[in-house]
Amino acid sequence: MILVAGGGLAGAAAACDLAQQGRPVTLFERERVARHKICGEFISIEARRHLASLGLDLDALGAVAIERVRVARGSSLIEAALPFTGSSLTRRRLDAALLSHAAASGAGIRTGCLVRRTVTESGATGLELDGGEGVRGEGVLLATGKHDLRGMRRSPPGRSSRSQLCFKSYFALLQASRTALEGHVELMLFRDGYAGLQMVEGGIANLCLVTTSDRFAHAGGDWRGLLQSLTAESAHLRHRLQGATDRLDRPLSIARVPYGFLHRGGEEAPCDLYRLGDQMAVIPSFTGDGMSIALHTAKQAARAVLTGEAAAAYHERMHRALRPQMRIASGLSALGRSTGGQVALLLGARLWPGLIQRLAIATRVPDLPVLP
Ligand SMILES: Cc1cc2nc3c(=O)[nH]c(=O)nc-3n(C[C@H](O)[C@H](O)[C@H](O)COP(=O)(O)OP(=O)(O)OC[C@H]3O[C@@H](n4cnc5c(N)ncnc54)[C@H](O)[C@@H]3O)c2cc1C
């Protein structure tokens, strides 16, 4: 039995894949039902392809097509076609659909089941569940996303990530804003951060943003104050949110996301424990590529377990494959958070209209061949 800790996109995709290959697999997810998650919910073409290869049809789930991008800063605005058609769908709907699909494919799914830690005995790794139950398997896939298991901590975030805060909420926009936003993802740059806005299914818009704890504190330390401060700075955001109503009682938030983390592996780690999704790599959010990496590493980890590839070799392979995009994305993220970098980015995009497309392509993780 292969064990999967965590039932977000990475864990559910790996469980689904393994079950479809006829391997016994059980997934443990701490939540009873899928909930909203901090995510811009932009689904890249690569992520869409991965999901389609597992048999999940995003259009049937109500995904919205995204074909163009706008970048706004102050009163400046540029627009470009994306180099591919993206999609957008709430994580609540997507994660629930993928978990159900994994179950229908034959995976054992235990929801409401918190994994406490991994336990390695006589060279084989298993899981200890909340309540003390132990489960033993032939390989563990670690897919707990942003949450680390005891003893399996990722390296701490760098200084700039340590001070970052992420927020997400949904808004019902006025019709004029909805019409203007249709088919677009909008990236708004502001002092110390950026926000993404796009429609999801059901006619509501997802606003997801990254800022600093300093700015949040200066805005009064609450969501309303932060929104006021951002709309005062960004004419575009102000315009879009005019007359809009917040659809969540309070926004989702998260601190200390280890942006730029890329697992390197180490000889001390168990040879049958494979990291995937955010446990393998955390790419800066603005790329809209985190889900693609989650699905990509899920596919590769499933193959590694199936073929008996040692975890260290798998981690090294993933590290090599993801490093170029992680470097570019981390560099761009630093640029995009500084005033000079933002001005240079917009100026560059004005002078060279293909720049945005080139950057979008440069931060994508190509579909790697899997081991035979
Ligand atoms: C602000 C922000 C915006 C983003 N925007 C985008 C975007 O627009 N497009 C994009 O592609 N990516 C985006 N991402 C990245 C994307 O959300 C993640 O990369 C992706 O969710 C990773 O999937 P995962 O399966 O590894 O983790 P998750 O989706 O976080 O899933 C992990 C699962 O493990 C479960 N779990 C955790 N601990 C335990 C435990 N101990 N026991 C059992 N279960 C456990 C959790 O409940 C969860 O369901 C964004 C990220 C951030 C922070």
The ligand as an SDF file (V2000), in Angstrom:
LIG
                    3D

 53 58  0  0  0  0  0  0  0  0999 V2000
   -1.0470   33.8330   -2.3410 C   0  0  0  0  0  0  0  0  0  0  0  0
   -0.9260   32.6360   -3.2360 C   0  0  0  0  0  0  0  0  0  0  0  0
   -1.4840   32.6740   -4.5160 C   0  0  0  0  0  0  0  0  0  0  0  0
   -1.3460   31.5770   -5.3690 C   0  0  0  0  0  0  0  0  0  0  0  0
   -1.9060   31.6400   -6.6160 N   0  0  0  0  0  0  0  0  0  0  0  0
   -1.7420   30.6090   -7.4710 C   0  0  0  0  0  0  0  0  0  0  0  0
   -2.3350   30.6460   -8.7650 C   0  0  0  0  0  0  0  0  0  0  0  0
   -3.0480   31.5770   -9.1340 O   0  0  0  0  0  0  0  0  0  0  0  0
   -2.1000   29.5890   -9.5940 N   0  0  0  0  0  0  0  0  0  0  0  0
   -1.3450   28.5210   -9.2150 C   0  0  0  0  0  0  0  0  0  0  0  0
   -1.1570   27.5880  -10.0300 O   0  0  0  0  0  0  0  0  0  0  0  0
   -0.8120   28.4390   -7.9810 N   0  0  0  0  0  0  0  0  0  0  0  0
   -0.9930   29.4500   -7.1010 C   0  0  0  0  0  0  0  0  0  0  0  0
   -0.4870   29.3630   -5.8400 N   0  0  0  0  0  0  0  0  0  0  0  0
    0.2320   28.1400   -5.4490 C   0  0  0  0  0  0  0  0  0  0  0  0
   -0.7070   26.9500   -5.1800 C   0  0  0  0  0  0  0  0  0  0  0  0
   -1.7870   27.3390   -4.3680 O   0  0  0  0  0  0  0  0  0  0  0  0
    0.0740   25.8340   -4.4890 C   0  0  0  0  0  0  0  0  0  0  0  0
    1.3020   25.6680   -5.1290 O   0  0  0  0  0  0  0  0  0  0  0  0
   -0.7080   24.5110   -4.5330 C   0  0  0  0  0  0  0  0  0  0  0  0
   -1.8810   24.6190   -3.7740 O   0  0  0  0  0  0  0  0  0  0  0  0
    0.1450   23.3860   -3.9600 C   0  0  0  0  0  0  0  0  0  0  0  0
   -0.6130   22.2080   -3.9010 O   0  0  0  0  0  0  0  0  0  0  0  0
   -0.3160   21.1310   -2.7650 P   0  0  0  0  0  0  0  0  0  0  0  0
   -1.1980   19.9890   -3.0500 O   0  0  0  0  0  0  0  0  0  0  0  0
    1.1390   20.9380   -2.6450 O   0  0  0  0  0  0  0  0  0  0  0  0
   -0.7540   21.8520   -1.4010 O   0  0  0  0  0  0  0  0  0  0  0  0
   -2.2030   22.2230   -0.8840 P   0  0  0  0  0  0  0  0  0  0  0  0
   -3.1100   22.5340   -1.9870 O   0  0  0  0  0  0  0  0  0  0  0  0
   -1.9760   23.2550    0.1780 O   0  0  0  0  0  0  0  0  0  0  0  0
   -2.7130   20.8750   -0.2100 O   0  0  0  0  0  0  0  0  0  0  0  0
   -2.1410   20.3370    0.9460 C   0  0  0  0  0  0  0  0  0  0  0  0
   -3.2100   19.5100    1.6410 C   0  0  0  0  0  0  0  0  0  0  0  0
   -2.6250   18.8050    2.7250 O   0  0  0  0  0  0  0  0  0  0  0  0
   -3.5210   18.8400    3.8160 C   0  0  0  0  0  0  0  0  0  0  0  0
   -2.7310   18.6670    5.0310 N   0  0  0  0  0  0  0  0  0  0  0  0
   -1.8290   19.5290    5.5610 C   0  0  0  0  0  0  0  0  0  0  0  0
   -1.2780   19.0140    6.6560 N   0  0  0  0  0  0  0  0  0  0  0  0
   -1.8250   17.7970    6.8210 C   0  0  0  0  0  0  0  0  0  0  0  0
   -1.6610   16.7590    7.7780 C   0  0  0  0  0  0  0  0  0  0  0  0
   -0.8000   16.8890    8.7980 N   0  0  0  0  0  0  0  0  0  0  0  0
   -2.3860   15.6280    7.6590 N   0  0  0  0  0  0  0  0  0  0  0  0
   -3.2640   15.4660    6.6350 C   0  0  0  0  0  0  0  0  0  0  0  0
   -3.4860   16.4170    5.7020 N   0  0  0  0  0  0  0  0  0  0  0  0
   -2.7570   17.5570    5.7870 C   0  0  0  0  0  0  0  0  0  0  0  0
   -4.1840   20.2080    3.7190 C   0  0  0  0  0  0  0  0  0  0  0  0
   -5.4270   20.2280    4.4010 O   0  0  0  0  0  0  0  0  0  0  0  0
   -4.3200   20.3760    2.2120 C   0  0  0  0  0  0  0  0  0  0  0  0
   -5.5620   19.9160    1.7250 O   0  0  0  0  0  0  0  0  0  0  0  0
   -0.6380   30.4230   -4.9470 C   0  0  0  0  0  0  0  0  0  0  0  0
   -0.1040   30.3760   -3.6580 C   0  0  0  0  0  0  0  0  0  0  0  0
   -0.2430   31.4670   -2.8010 C   0  0  0  0  0  0  0  0  0  0  0  0
    0.3400   31.3920   -1.4180 C   0  0  0  0  0  0  0  0  0  0  0  0
  1  2  1  0
  2  3  1  0
  2 52  2  0
  3  4  2  0
  4  5  1  0
  4 50  1  0
  5  6  2  0
  6  7  1  0
  6 13  1  0
  7  8  2  0
  7  9  1  0
  9 10  1  0
 10 11  2  0
 10 12  1  0
 12 13  2  0
 13 14  1  0
 14 15  1  0
 14 50  1  0
 15 16  1  0
 16 17  1  0
 16 18  1  0
 18 19  1  0
 18 20  1  0
 20 21  1  0
 20 22  1  0
 22 23  1  0
 23 24  1  0
 24 25  2  0
 24 26  1  0
 24 27  1  0
 27 28  1  0
 28 29  2  0
 28 30  1  0
 28 31  1  0
 31 32  1  0
 32 33  1  0
 33 34  1  0
 33 48  1  0
 34 35  1  0
 35 36  1  0
 35 46  1  0
 36 37  1  0
 36 45  1  0
 37 38  2  0
 38 39  1  0
 39 40  1  0
 39 45  2  0
 40 41  1  0
 40 42  2  0
 42 43  1  0
 43 44  2  0
 44 45  1  0
 46 47  1  0
 46 48  1  0
 48 49  1  0
 50 51  2  0
 51 52  1  0
 52 53  1  0
M  END
$$$$
